[in-house]
């Protein structure tokens, strides 16, 4: 998991604390087990942070490489009888440049508009979603942060459909089949466009068209034609995003899409 | 390119502030998606004043984009770094100084929602920055 700027600021405080402890040794060899353990722990923790930061391209890799090499040296020194001053010499360039090389670039990365948009997308669904749905939404947020806006729309719709599937499973397939019968008996659009496909298991439900589910949803969750029409528009946008064409959704379009999925699916269909 | 989705809110805000849409537009960079703030001089004598103004500005950008007067915590931090007013140990304290007048609540890591007083201050700030950009 990518470390936040807050975690990195705490890490810097930890390095400063370690430096203060080392200065108390007044240049003698560091034999105290706790101090050696702390040196090893900070080095290991940094390597974990460094790997995660490399994965997200939050800052120039040379900034990370510099800190990596200093802290690797520090770690290796624990295998020898090292004096406190030698440790401090290795620690000093890290402490003096950590804010500029690591903390500030990460603060800028976190505060960039695309990262802000991704967090706003997730906050739209806060407290409304299950763990399964959350995985789709987190992936959608990552797509938005990476400016893959079409992919974000597809995943937002997938989160919405996941909600409908879970809600149908909870109601039972018989309830769905009954609602399907009731919907097919109605005349006119959209009811005359449903494919009558009863379901008895999750795989069968997964094979149903999304369109059929949102029509039958009017019977199951008692939402009206206006909500259905809004859902149909959202499905249309999802389909456009998934097929070649000239659609170029902006980040704001994705955020609006998220807000509608939240309002018309997650607030209407409870599980 | 100016996003069509925010055009009505943008024009209404400019009208309410008594500035031209062009002047308001000049505060933001629409060549980037999502749009961001242009380089500007954040007013404030002390770091704490600038920090609170950064929060008002971030909330204004959020309002123009999504309709919500709430500043993203990390965006505020980033703006403070850019305007040289980020004071790591006192960042939250600096924001809390104006909490009752400007913000509904200030909790580290969470979005900072503006109170009605905060919205008024944010609009004043937008107006003065728009007028400065026109001068």
Interface residues (C-beta under 8 A of the other chain):
Chain A: X5 X6 X9 X104 X107 X108 X110 X111 X112 X113 X114 X115 X116 X117 X119 X120 X123 X147 X250 X251 X252 X253 X255 X256 X259
Chain B: X3 X5 X6 X32 X33 X34 X35 X36 X61 X62 X65 X66 X72 X74 X75 X76 X77 X78 X79 X81 X82 X86 X88 X108 X109 X111
